[in-house]
């Protein structure tokens, strides 16, 4: 109550990065508390702030986050070697925006994985882009994808994209990661060799439109 609403973004970040994979247990605990008909006057956690004047505020927030209900928001996550994947990511973002859907464009070397995960928490869709390096995805993307998978996000649609010079396995590998996370893949993904031309960027724009439309259908 002394900090005010400024605490909620920090609480959201904590939930997204520490408790998300325990969401089913959080839901069970909230149900148990409701069934016990307990009047909660104050919440004093082992660590963190004390919820004094309005303890139901944080309970309601945990209830919302643990349900993992998708919103009209897309996270476009990418990294790049020579800016080809950057161009693709921007065109996909433009396509999403054209459908009046909120979008967060996040470069994995400019955003910490914990901030990325916080944005993913309430997003209804995620698009991941990577160049192919040594027949695999870019190391920073691999790092973030491993982190995301461990936290078990649910109820999201997904799509992959990426550029390559020789072999071009990145999109296939990202799709396998989506499958392991049980996300709904809405497109086989876009692969562009070398620098994307106008036709390639138009296809990326159309992928963004497709992601946005699929998300709105799902909501």
C-alpha atoms as an extended CHARMM CRD file, in Angstrom:
* protein
*
       219  EXT
         1         1  UNK       CA              0.0000000000        0.0000000000        0.0000000000  PROA      1               0.0000000000
         2         2  UNK       CA              2.9650000000        2.3240000000        0.4940000000  PROA      2               0.0000000000
         3         3  UNK       CA              4.4400000000        1.5300000000       -2.9250000000  PROA      3               0.0000000000
         4         4  UNK       CA              1.1340000000        1.5860000000       -4.8220000000  PROA      4               0.0000000000
         5         5  UNK       CA              0.5900000000        0.2780000000       -8.3440000000  PROA      5               0.0000000000
         6         6  UNK       CA              4.2990000000        0.5380000000       -9.1290000000  PROA      6               0.0000000000
         7         7  UNK       CA              4.7520000000       -2.8870000000       -7.5130000000  PROA      7               0.0000000000
         8         8  UNK       CA              2.5000000000       -4.7430000000       -9.9840000000  PROA      8               0.0000000000
         9         9  UNK       CA              4.9860000000       -4.8300000000      -12.9210000000  PROA      9               0.0000000000
        10        10  UNK       CA              7.5980000000       -6.2660000000      -10.5480000000  PROA      10              0.0000000000
        11        11  UNK       CA              5.1150000000       -8.8390000000       -9.2500000000  PROA      11              0.0000000000
        12        12  UNK       CA              4.2520000000       -9.7750000000      -12.8440000000  PROA      12              0.0000000000
        13        13  UNK       CA              7.9250000000      -10.2060000000      -13.7150000000  PROA      13              0.0000000000
        14        14  UNK       CA              8.4230000000      -12.4090000000      -10.6430000000  PROA      14              0.0000000000
        15        15  UNK       CA              5.4560000000      -14.5760000000      -11.5830000000  PROA      15              0.0000000000
        16        16  UNK       CA              6.5100000000      -14.9160000000      -15.2360000000  PROA      16              0.0000000000
        17        17  UNK       CA             10.0620000000      -15.9640000000      -14.4130000000  PROA      17              0.0000000000
        18        18  UNK       CA              9.6600000000      -17.9630000000      -11.2030000000  PROA      18              0.0000000000
        19        19  UNK       CA              6.1350000000      -19.3350000000      -10.9060000000  PROA      19              0.0000000000
        20        20  UNK       CA              4.7320000000      -19.6610000000      -14.4250000000  PROA      20              0.0000000000
        21        21  UNK       CA              5.5480000000      -23.3780000000      -14.6880000000  PROA      21              0.0000000000
        22        22  UNK       CA              3.6820000000      -23.8940000000      -11.4000000000  PROA      22              0.0000000000
        23        23  UNK       CA              0.4650000000      -22.2700000000      -12.6330000000  PROA      23              0.0000000000
        24        24  UNK       CA             -1.7120000000      -25.3580000000      -12.1000000000  PROA      24              0.0000000000
        25        25  UNK       CA             -0.5980000000      -25.5210000000       -8.4650000000  PROA      25              0.0000000000
        26        26  UNK       CA             -1.2950000000      -21.8110000000       -8.0540000000  PROA      26              0.0000000000
        27        27  UNK       CA             -4.8160000000      -22.3240000000       -9.3760000000  PROA      27              0.0000000000
        28        28  UNK       CA             -5.3910000000      -25.2300000000       -6.9750000000  PROA      28              0.0000000000
        29        29  UNK       CA             -4.1810000000      -23.1900000000       -4.0180000000  PROA      29              0.0000000000
        30        30  UNK       CA             -6.4570000000      -20.2770000000       -4.9150000000  PROA      30              0.0000000000
        31        31  UNK       CA             -9.4090000000      -22.6820000000       -5.1290000000  PROA      31              0.0000000000
        32        32  UNK       CA             -8.4900000000      -24.2130000000       -1.7610000000  PROA      32              0.0000000000
        33        33  UNK       CA             -8.3800000000      -20.7760000000       -0.1440000000  PROA      33              0.0000000000
        34        34  UNK       CA            -11.7650000000      -19.8720000000       -1.6280000000  PROA      34              0.0000000000
        35        35  UNK       CA            -13.3280000000      -23.1470000000       -0.4460000000  PROA      35              0.0000000000
        36        36  UNK       CA            -11.9380000000      -22.6220000000        3.0610000000  PROA      36              0.0000000000
        37        37  UNK       CA            -13.8060000000      -19.3000000000        3.1690000000  PROA      37              0.0000000000
        38        38  UNK       CA            -10.8860000000      -17.6150000000        4.8850000000  PROA      38              0.0000000000
        39        39  UNK       CA            -10.9010000000      -13.8800000000        5.4350000000  PROA      39              0.0000000000
        40        40  UNK       CA             -7.3850000000      -12.7230000000        4.6090000000  PROA      40              0.0000000000
        41        41  UNK       CA             -6.4370000000       -9.5050000000        6.3750000000  PROA      41              0.0000000000
        42        42  UNK       CA             -2.7760000000       -9.3890000000        5.4370000000  PROA      42              0.0000000000
        43        43  UNK       CA             -0.2590000000      -11.3590000000        3.3680000000  PROA      43              0.0000000000
        44        44  UNK       CA              3.2680000000      -11.5990000000        4.7820000000  PROA      44              0.0000000000
        45        45  UNK       CA              5.4480000000      -13.6440000000        2.4060000000  PROA      45              0.0000000000
        46        46  UNK       CA              8.7510000000      -15.2900000000        3.3250000000  PROA      46              0.0000000000
        47        47  UNK       CA             10.4030000000      -12.6490000000        1.1490000000  PROA      47              0.0000000000
        48        48  UNK       CA              9.0490000000       -9.6310000000       -0.6680000000  PROA      48              0.0000000000
        49        49  UNK       CA              6.6540000000       -6.8860000000        0.3490000000  PROA      49              0.0000000000
        50        50  UNK       CA              3.7790000000       -7.1560000000        2.8230000000  PROA      50              0.0000000000
        51        51  UNK       CA              0.2760000000       -6.8180000000        1.3370000000  PROA      51              0.0000000000
        52        52  UNK       CA             -1.5480000000       -4.8990000000        4.0410000000  PROA      52              0.0000000000
        53        53  UNK       CA             -4.5000000000       -2.7420000000        2.9430000000  PROA      53              0.0000000000
        54        54  UNK       CA             -5.7310000000       -4.7910000000       -0.0310000000  PROA      54              0.0000000000
        55        55  UNK       CA             -4.2800000000       -8.3290000000       -0.0220000000  PROA      55              0.0000000000
        56        56  UNK       CA             -6.8960000000       -9.5230000000       -2.5300000000  PROA      56              0.0000000000
        57        57  UNK       CA             -5.1430000000       -7.3950000000       -5.1690000000  PROA      57              0.0000000000
        58        58  UNK       CA             -2.1590000000       -9.7330000000       -5.4390000000  PROA      58              0.0000000000
        59        59  UNK       CA             -4.3660000000      -12.8340000000       -5.1600000000  PROA      59              0.0000000000
        60        60  UNK       CA             -6.4780000000      -11.5890000000       -8.0790000000  PROA      60              0.0000000000
        61        61  UNK       CA             -3.3220000000      -10.8850000000      -10.0680000000  PROA      61              0.0000000000
        62        62  UNK       CA             -1.9470000000      -14.4040000000       -9.4190000000  PROA      62              0.0000000000
        63        63  UNK       CA             -5.3180000000      -15.8430000000      -10.3960000000  PROA      63              0.0000000000
        64        64  UNK       CA             -5.2180000000      -13.9490000000      -13.6960000000  PROA      64              0.0000000000
        65        65  UNK       CA             -1.5990000000      -14.8020000000      -14.5120000000  PROA      65              0.0000000000
        66        66  UNK       CA             -1.9390000000      -18.4730000000      -13.5790000000  PROA      66              0.0000000000
        67        67  UNK       CA             -4.9020000000      -18.9030000000      -15.9370000000  PROA      67              0.0000000000
        68        68  UNK       CA             -2.5830000000      -17.9570000000      -18.8260000000  PROA      68              0.0000000000
        69        69  UNK       CA             -5.4700000000      -16.5650000000      -20.8070000000  PROA      69              0.0000000000
        70        70  UNK       CA             -4.1950000000      -15.1070000000      -24.1080000000  PROA      70              0.0000000000
        71        71  UNK       CA             -4.6290000000      -11.4270000000      -24.9550000000  PROA      71              0.0000000000
        72        72  UNK       CA             -4.5090000000       -9.5030000000      -28.2280000000  PROA      72              0.0000000000
        73        73  UNK       CA             -0.7460000000       -9.1880000000      -28.0830000000  PROA      73              0.0000000000
        74        74  UNK       CA              2.1330000000      -10.7290000000      -30.0360000000  PROA      74              0.0000000000
        75        75  UNK       CA              5.7870000000      -10.9520000000      -29.0470000000  PROA      75              0.0000000000
        76        76  UNK       CA              8.1360000000      -10.9340000000      -32.0690000000  PROA      76              0.0000000000
        77        77  UNK       CA             11.4360000000      -12.2870000000      -30.8030000000  PROA      77              0.0000000000
        78        78  UNK       CA             14.5420000000      -12.3410000000      -32.9870000000  PROA      78              0.0000000000
        79        79  UNK       CA             18.2850000000      -12.0870000000      -33.3560000000  PROA      79              0.0000000000
        80        80  UNK       CA             20.3660000000      -11.3950000000      -36.4190000000  PROA      80              0.0000000000
        81        81  UNK       CA             23.8580000000      -11.6910000000      -37.9000000000  PROA      81              0.0000000000
        82        82  UNK       CA             23.7960000000       -9.2940000000      -40.8680000000  PROA      82              0.0000000000
        83        83  UNK       CA             20.3870000000       -7.6240000000      -40.3150000000  PROA      83              0.0000000000
        84        84  UNK       CA             18.4600000000       -9.8150000000      -42.7690000000  PROA      84              0.0000000000
        85        85  UNK       CA             16.4290000000      -11.3770000000      -39.9590000000  PROA      85              0.0000000000
        86        86  UNK       CA             15.9380000000       -7.8830000000      -38.5210000000  PROA      86              0.0000000000
        87        87  UNK       CA             14.2810000000       -6.7680000000      -41.7600000000  PROA      87              0.0000000000
        88        88  UNK       CA             12.0230000000       -9.8120000000      -41.6610000000  PROA      88              0.0000000000
        89        89  UNK       CA             11.0670000000       -9.1860000000      -38.0350000000  PROA      89              0.0000000000
        90        90  UNK       CA             10.1500000000       -5.5750000000      -38.7680000000  PROA      90              0.0000000000
        91        91  UNK       CA              7.9510000000       -6.5550000000      -41.7140000000  PROA      91              0.0000000000
        92        92  UNK       CA              6.1720000000       -9.1990000000      -39.6310000000  PROA      92              0.0000000000
        93        93  UNK       CA              5.6440000000       -6.5980000000      -36.9170000000  PROA      93              0.0000000000
        94        94  UNK       CA              4.1730000000       -4.1810000000      -39.4550000000  PROA      94              0.0000000000
        95        95  UNK       CA              1.7670000000       -6.8810000000      -40.6420000000  PROA      95              0.0000000000
        96        96  UNK       CA              0.6050000000       -7.5330000000      -37.0840000000  PROA      96              0.0000000000
        97        97  UNK       CA              0.1200000000       -3.8170000000      -36.4210000000  PROA      97              0.0000000000
        98        98  UNK       CA             -1.9520000000       -3.4740000000      -39.5940000000  PROA      98              0.0000000000
        99        99  UNK       CA             -4.5520000000       -5.7280000000      -37.9460000000  PROA      99              0.0000000000
       100       100  UNK       CA             -4.7560000000       -3.5010000000      -34.8450000000  PROA      100             0.0000000000
       101       101  UNK       CA             -3.0410000000       -6.0650000000      -32.6400000000  PROA      101             0.0000000000
       102       102  UNK       CA             -0.5130000000       -5.0690000000      -29.9740000000  PROA      102             0.0000000000
       103       103  UNK       CA              3.0260000000       -6.2330000000      -30.7080000000  PROA      103             0.0000000000
       104       104  UNK       CA              6.3580000000       -6.1970000000      -28.8830000000  PROA      104             0.0000000000
       105       105  UNK       CA              9.4440000000       -6.4240000000      -31.1230000000  PROA      105             0.0000000000
       106       106  UNK       CA             12.3320000000       -7.7330000000      -29.0080000000  PROA      106             0.0000000000
       107       107  UNK       CA             15.9430000000       -8.3550000000      -30.0220000000  PROA      107             0.0000000000
       108       108  UNK       CA             17.4080000000      -11.0490000000      -27.7570000000  PROA      108             0.0000000000
       109       109  UNK       CA             20.7150000000       -9.2190000000      -27.4060000000  PROA      109             0.0000000000
       110       110  UNK       CA             19.0250000000       -6.0030000000      -26.2870000000  PROA      110             0.0000000000
       111       111  UNK       CA             16.4560000000       -7.5070000000      -23.8960000000  PROA      111             0.0000000000
       112       112  UNK       CA             17.1720000000       -9.7260000000      -20.9120000000  PROA      112             0.0000000000
       113       113  UNK       CA             15.4430000000      -13.0970000000      -21.0010000000  PROA      113             0.0000000000
       114       114  UNK       CA             13.4730000000      -12.2140000000      -17.8590000000  PROA      114             0.0000000000
       115       115  UNK       CA             11.9930000000       -9.1380000000      -19.5750000000  PROA      115             0.0000000000
       116       116  UNK       CA             11.1770000000      -11.2090000000      -22.6530000000  PROA      116             0.0000000000
       117       117  UNK       CA              9.4170000000      -13.7880000000      -20.4990000000  PROA      117             0.0000000000
       118       118  UNK       CA              7.4070000000      -11.0850000000      -18.7510000000  PROA      118             0.0000000000
       119       119  UNK       CA              6.0900000000       -9.8950000000      -22.1170000000  PROA      119             0.0000000000
       120       120  UNK       CA              5.3090000000      -13.4670000000      -23.1880000000  PROA      120             0.0000000000
       121       121  UNK       CA              3.2790000000      -14.1080000000      -20.0160000000  PROA      121             0.0000000000
       122       122  UNK       CA              0.0830000000      -12.4700000000      -21.2790000000  PROA      122             0.0000000000
       123       123  UNK       CA              0.7790000000      -12.5810000000      -25.0250000000  PROA      123             0.0000000000
       124       124  UNK       CA             -1.5170000000      -14.6650000000      -27.1820000000  PROA      124             0.0000000000
       125       125  UNK       CA              1.1090000000      -15.3150000000      -29.8450000000  PROA      125             0.0000000000
       126       126  UNK       CA              4.8480000000      -15.5240000000      -30.2920000000  PROA      126             0.0000000000
       127       127  UNK       CA              6.9230000000      -15.2800000000      -33.4780000000  PROA      127             0.0000000000
       128       128  UNK       CA             10.5920000000      -16.2690000000      -33.2810000000  PROA      128             0.0000000000
       129       129  UNK       CA             13.2000000000      -15.4600000000      -35.8840000000  PROA      129             0.0000000000
       130       130  UNK       CA             16.7940000000      -16.6530000000      -36.1910000000  PROA      130             0.0000000000
       131       131  UNK       CA             19.5540000000      -16.8790000000      -38.7720000000  PROA      131             0.0000000000
       132       132  UNK       CA             21.0460000000      -20.3120000000      -39.3410000000  PROA      132             0.0000000000
       133       133  UNK       CA             24.5280000000      -20.7510000000      -37.8690000000  PROA      133             0.0000000000
       134       134  UNK       CA             26.4400000000      -24.0270000000      -38.1100000000  PROA      134             0.0000000000
       135       135  UNK       CA             23.2740000000      -25.8740000000      -39.1710000000  PROA      135             0.0000000000
       136       136  UNK       CA             21.4410000000      -24.6630000000      -36.0910000000  PROA      136             0.0000000000
       137       137  UNK       CA             19.7440000000      -21.6340000000      -34.5740000000  PROA      137             0.0000000000
       138       138  UNK       CA             21.6630000000      -18.6110000000      -33.3380000000  PROA      138             0.0000000000
       139       139  UNK       CA             23.1230000000      -19.2610000000      -29.8450000000  PROA      139             0.0000000000
       140       140  UNK       CA             21.2900000000      -16.3710000000      -28.1820000000  PROA      140             0.0000000000
       141       141  UNK       CA             17.9760000000      -17.6070000000      -29.5890000000  PROA      141             0.0000000000
       142       142  UNK       CA             18.7670000000      -21.1290000000      -28.3620000000  PROA      142             0.0000000000
       143       143  UNK       CA             19.4160000000      -19.7240000000      -24.8940000000  PROA      143             0.0000000000
       144       144  UNK       CA             16.1190000000      -17.8380000000      -24.7560000000  PROA      144             0.0000000000
       145       145  UNK       CA             14.0910000000      -20.7000000000      -26.2650000000  PROA      145             0.0000000000
       146       146  UNK       CA             15.4610000000      -23.0980000000      -23.6160000000  PROA      146             0.0000000000
       147       147  UNK       CA             14.5160000000      -20.6030000000      -20.9270000000  PROA      147             0.0000000000
       148       148  UNK       CA             10.9870000000      -20.1160000000      -22.3000000000  PROA      148             0.0000000000
       149       149  UNK       CA             10.4170000000      -23.8660000000      -22.6570000000  PROA      149             0.0000000000
       150       150  UNK       CA             11.3640000000      -24.4860000000      -19.0370000000  PROA      150             0.0000000000
       151       151  UNK       CA              8.6770000000      -22.0870000000      -17.8230000000  PROA      151             0.0000000000
       152       152  UNK       CA              5.9570000000      -23.9160000000      -19.8050000000  PROA      152             0.0000000000
       153       153  UNK       CA              3.8510000000      -21.1090000000      -21.3350000000  PROA      153             0.0000000000
       154       154  UNK       CA              0.4190000000      -22.2430000000      -22.5370000000  PROA      154             0.0000000000
       155       155  UNK       CA             -2.4780000000      -21.1620000000      -24.7480000000  PROA      155             0.0000000000
       156       156  UNK       CA             -0.3730000000      -19.4630000000      -27.4040000000  PROA      156             0.0000000000
       157       157  UNK       CA             -0.0540000000      -19.6180000000      -31.1690000000  PROA      157             0.0000000000
       158       158  UNK       CA              3.3760000000      -19.4870000000      -32.7770000000  PROA      158             0.0000000000
       159       159  UNK       CA              5.2890000000      -19.0050000000      -36.0130000000  PROA      159             0.0000000000
       160       160  UNK       CA              8.9660000000      -19.0790000000      -37.0260000000  PROA      160             0.0000000000
       161       161  UNK       CA             11.0520000000      -17.1640000000      -39.5370000000  PROA      161             0.0000000000
       162       162  UNK       CA             14.7080000000      -16.7360000000      -40.4140000000  PROA      162             0.0000000000
       163       163  UNK       CA             17.4190000000      -16.0540000000      -42.9620000000  PROA      163             0.0000000000
       164       164  UNK       CA             20.3230000000      -18.2240000000      -44.0130000000  PROA      164             0.0000000000
       165       165  UNK       CA             23.2790000000      -18.4590000000      -46.3420000000  PROA      165             0.0000000000
       166       166  UNK       CA             23.8620000000      -22.1840000000      -46.8850000000  PROA      166             0.0000000000
       167       167  UNK       CA             21.6440000000      -24.7070000000      -45.1520000000  PROA      167             0.0000000000
       168       168  UNK       CA             18.7130000000      -22.9050000000      -43.4840000000  PROA      168             0.0000000000
       169       169  UNK       CA             17.6780000000      -25.2420000000      -40.6490000000  PROA      169             0.0000000000
       170       170  UNK       CA             16.7110000000      -22.5110000000      -38.1590000000  PROA      170             0.0000000000
       171       171  UNK       CA             12.9830000000      -22.3850000000      -38.9310000000  PROA      171             0.0000000000
       172       172  UNK       CA             12.6450000000      -26.1680000000      -38.6960000000  PROA      172             0.0000000000
       173       173  UNK       CA             14.4750000000      -26.2280000000      -35.3530000000  PROA      173             0.0000000000
       174       174  UNK       CA             12.3410000000      -23.4050000000      -33.9150000000  PROA      174             0.0000000000
       175       175  UNK       CA              9.1870000000      -25.2410000000      -34.9840000000  PROA      175             0.0000000000
       176       176  UNK       CA             10.4180000000      -28.3460000000      -33.1460000000  PROA      176             0.0000000000
       177       177  UNK       CA             10.8290000000      -26.2270000000      -30.0360000000  PROA      177             0.0000000000
       178       178  UNK       CA              7.2790000000      -24.9200000000      -30.4560000000  PROA      178             0.0000000000
       179       179  UNK       CA              6.0230000000      -28.4910000000      -30.7520000000  PROA      179             0.0000000000
       180       180  UNK       CA              7.8930000000      -29.4790000000      -27.5840000000  PROA      180             0.0000000000
       181       181  UNK       CA              6.1860000000      -26.5720000000      -25.7940000000  PROA      181             0.0000000000
       182       182  UNK       CA              2.8120000000      -27.6630000000      -27.2280000000  PROA      182             0.0000000000
       183       183  UNK       CA              2.1980000000      -24.2950000000      -28.8560000000  PROA      183             0.0000000000
       184       184  UNK       CA             -0.1320000000      -24.0800000000      -31.8520000000  PROA      184             0.0000000000
       185       185  UNK       CA              1.9650000000      -23.5120000000      -34.9800000000  PROA      185             0.0000000000
       186       186  UNK       CA             -0.0960000000      -21.3930000000      -37.3980000000  PROA      186             0.0000000000
       187       187  UNK       CA              2.3330000000      -21.3660000000      -40.3260000000  PROA      187             0.0000000000
       188       188  UNK       CA              5.2190000000      -23.5470000000      -41.4980000000  PROA      188             0.0000000000
       189       189  UNK       CA              7.4240000000      -20.4560000000      -41.3320000000  PROA      189             0.0000000000
       190       190  UNK       CA              9.3800000000      -18.2850000000      -43.7480000000  PROA      190             0.0000000000
       191       191  UNK       CA             12.9730000000      -18.9810000000      -44.8260000000  PROA      191             0.0000000000
       192       192  UNK       CA             14.8960000000      -16.3580000000      -46.7990000000  PROA      192             0.0000000000
       193       193  UNK       CA             18.2920000000      -16.9590000000      -48.3590000000  PROA      193             0.0000000000
       194       194  UNK       CA             20.6840000000      -14.0370000000      -48.0060000000  PROA      194             0.0000000000
       195       195  UNK       CA             19.1590000000      -10.5330000000      -47.9480000000  PROA      195             0.0000000000
       196       196  UNK       CA             15.3430000000      -10.3930000000      -48.2470000000  PROA      196             0.0000000000
       197       197  UNK       CA             13.9980000000       -8.6340000000      -51.3330000000  PROA      197             0.0000000000
       198       198  UNK       CA             10.6500000000       -6.8410000000      -51.6540000000  PROA      198             0.0000000000
       199       199  UNK       CA              8.7760000000      -10.0810000000      -52.3530000000  PROA      199             0.0000000000
       200       200  UNK       CA             10.3080000000      -11.7170000000      -49.2810000000  PROA      200             0.0000000000
       201       201  UNK       CA              9.4020000000       -8.7700000000      -47.0760000000  PROA      201             0.0000000000
       202       202  UNK       CA              5.8600000000       -8.8100000000      -48.4390000000  PROA      202             0.0000000000
       203       203  UNK       CA              5.5810000000      -12.4780000000      -47.4580000000  PROA      203             0.0000000000
       204       204  UNK       CA              6.8000000000      -11.5290000000      -43.9810000000  PROA      204             0.0000000000
       205       205  UNK       CA              4.1780000000       -8.7860000000      -43.7900000000  PROA      205             0.0000000000
       206       206  UNK       CA              1.5290000000      -11.3240000000      -44.8120000000  PROA      206             0.0000000000
       207       207  UNK       CA              2.7730000000      -13.7220000000      -42.1250000000  PROA      207             0.0000000000
       208       208  UNK       CA              2.2810000000      -10.9560000000      -39.5820000000  PROA      208             0.0000000000
       209       209  UNK       CA             -1.2690000000      -10.4270000000      -40.8440000000  PROA      209             0.0000000000
       210       210  UNK       CA             -1.9220000000      -14.1640000000      -40.6290000000  PROA      210             0.0000000000
       211       211  UNK       CA             -0.6330000000      -14.3710000000      -37.0510000000  PROA      211             0.0000000000
       212       212  UNK       CA             -2.8020000000      -11.4140000000      -36.0160000000  PROA      212             0.0000000000
       213       213  UNK       CA             -5.9410000000      -12.8000000000      -37.6810000000  PROA      213             0.0000000000
       214       214  UNK       CA             -5.4150000000      -16.2590000000      -36.1700000000  PROA      214             0.0000000000
       215       215  UNK       CA             -4.9760000000      -14.6940000000      -32.7580000000  PROA      215             0.0000000000
       216       216  UNK       CA             -8.1710000000      -12.6540000000      -33.0500000000  PROA      216             0.0000000000
       217       217  UNK       CA            -10.0560000000      -15.7880000000      -34.1020000000  PROA      217             0.0000000000
       218       218  UNK       CA             -8.7390000000      -17.5810000000      -31.0130000000  PROA      218             0.0000000000
       219       219  UNK       CA             -9.7710000000      -14.8700000000      -28.5390000000  PROA      219             0.0000000000
